[in-house]
């Protein structure tokens, strides 16, 4: 099972719940991680909180405050959608589908590897 809030951040979700600015609390803080002086001197990390659900998103993906605000709102919208809709959410369904696809790809790769191993064994037996 996939924890619900970790399934967020999928890109092609269309049927999401809307957010109003009155429900949001926004802060700008210093980001963390690599970047040295550029990171340590600027407050371009966005912390966005959805007050009714208590979900908090922190976004510091770019150096631009405006881009971080947009990205944070998108991620928060997906997480709120997951919080209220649960397994009926489009985000959750996409995550499950991609997981299933990944497992199928892994299974096929394993079968191909086994087939190659078997072929090499047959070749070695033919040489003897």
C-alpha positions as CSV (number, residue, x, y, z in Angstrom):
1,X,0.0,0.0,0.0
2,X,1.1,3.5,-0.8
3,X,0.8,6.1,2.0
4,X,-1.8,8.5,0.7
5,X,0.1,11.8,1.1
6,X,3.2,10.4,-0.5
7,X,1.3,9.7,-3.7
8,X,1.1,13.4,-4.4
9,X,3.4,15.2,-6.9
10,X,2.0,13.5,-10.0
11,X,1.6,15.8,-12.9
12,X,-1.5,15.0,-14.9
13,X,-4.2,15.2,-12.4
14,X,-7.2,17.1,-13.7
15,X,-10.1,16.5,-11.3
16,X,-8.6,18.1,-8.1
17,X,-10.4,19.9,-5.3
18,X,-10.0,23.6,-5.5
19,X,-8.2,25.8,-2.9
20,X,-9.2,29.3,-1.9
21,X,-6.6,31.8,-0.7
22,X,-8.6,32.3,2.6
23,X,-7.8,28.6,3.5
24,X,-4.1,29.1,3.0
25,X,-1.4,30.4,5.2
26,X,1.9,31.3,3.4
27,X,5.4,32.0,4.8
28,X,8.7,32.7,3.1
29,X,11.7,31.2,4.9
30,X,15.3,30.4,4.1
31,X,15.8,27.2,2.2
32,X,18.2,24.4,3.1
33,X,20.5,22.2,1.2
34,X,23.3,23.0,-1.3
35,X,23.7,26.6,-2.7
36,X,25.9,28.3,-0.2
37,X,25.5,32.0,0.2
38,X,22.7,32.2,-2.4
39,X,20.6,29.9,-0.2
40,X,21.7,31.4,3.1
41,X,20.8,35.0,2.3
42,X,17.5,34.8,0.5
43,X,14.0,33.8,1.8
44,X,12.8,32.1,-1.4
45,X,11.5,28.9,0.2
46,X,7.7,28.8,0.4
47,X,5.9,27.1,3.3
48,X,2.2,26.8,2.5
49,X,-0.3,25.5,5.0
50,X,-3.9,24.4,4.3
51,X,-5.7,25.6,7.5
52,X,-8.8,23.3,7.5
53,X,-6.8,20.0,7.0
54,X,-3.5,21.1,8.6
55,X,-1.4,19.9,5.6
56,X,1.9,21.8,5.2
57,X,4.0,21.9,2.1
58,X,7.5,23.3,1.9
59,X,8.8,24.1,-1.6
60,X,12.4,25.2,-2.5
61,X,12.8,23.8,-6.0
62,X,13.9,27.0,-7.7
63,X,15.5,30.3,-6.9
64,X,12.4,32.2,-7.8
65,X,9.8,32.9,-5.1
66,X,7.0,33.1,-7.7
67,X,7.8,29.7,-9.2
68,X,8.1,28.2,-5.8
69,X,4.7,29.6,-4.9
70,X,3.1,28.0,-7.9
71,X,4.7,24.7,-7.4
72,X,3.8,24.7,-3.7
73,X,0.2,25.4,-4.5
74,X,0.0,22.6,-7.0
75,X,1.6,20.1,-4.6
76,X,-0.7,21.3,-1.8
77,X,-3.8,20.9,-4.0
78,X,-2.8,17.3,-4.8
79,X,-2.2,16.5,-1.2
80,X,-5.5,18.1,-0.1
81,X,-7.3,16.1,-2.8
82,X,-5.7,12.9,-1.5
83,X,-6.6,13.8,2.1
84,X,-10.3,14.3,1.3
85,X,-10.9,11.8,-1.5
86,X,-8.5,9.1,-0.3
87,X,-8.3,6.1,-2.7
88,X,-10.9,7.7,-5.0
89,X,-8.5,10.5,-5.9
90,X,-7.1,10.7,-9.4
91,X,-3.6,11.3,-7.9
92,X,-3.8,8.0,-6.0
93,X,-5.1,6.1,-9.1
94,X,-2.2,7.5,-11.2
95,X,0.3,6.4,-8.5
96,X,-1.1,2.9,-8.3
97,X,-1.1,2.6,-12.2
98,X,2.5,3.7,-12.4
99,X,3.5,1.4,-9.6
100,X,1.9,-1.5,-11.4
101,X,3.6,-0.6,-14.7
102,X,7.0,-0.4,-12.8
103,X,6.4,-3.9,-11.3
104,X,5.5,-5.3,-14.8
105,X,8.6,-3.8,-16.3
106,X,10.7,-5.3,-13.5
107,X,9.1,-8.7,-14.0
108,X,9.8,-8.6,-17.7
109,X,13.5,-7.6,-17.1
110,X,13.9,-10.5,-14.7
111,X,12.4,-13.0,-17.2
112,X,14.8,-11.7,-20.0
113,X,17.7,-12.1,-17.7
114,X,16.7,-15.6,-16.8
115,X,16.2,-16.4,-20.5
116,X,19.8,-15.1,-21.3
117,X,21.3,-17.1,-18.5
118,X,19.6,-20.3,-19.7
119,X,20.8,-19.6,-23.3
120,X,24.4,-19.2,-22.1
121,X,24.2,-22.4,-20.2
122,X,22.9,-24.2,-23.3
123,X,25.7,-22.8,-25.4
124,X,28.3,-24.0,-22.9
125,X,26.8,-27.5,-22.9
126,X,26.9,-27.5,-26.8
127,X,30.6,-26.7,-26.7
128,X,31.4,-29.6,-24.5
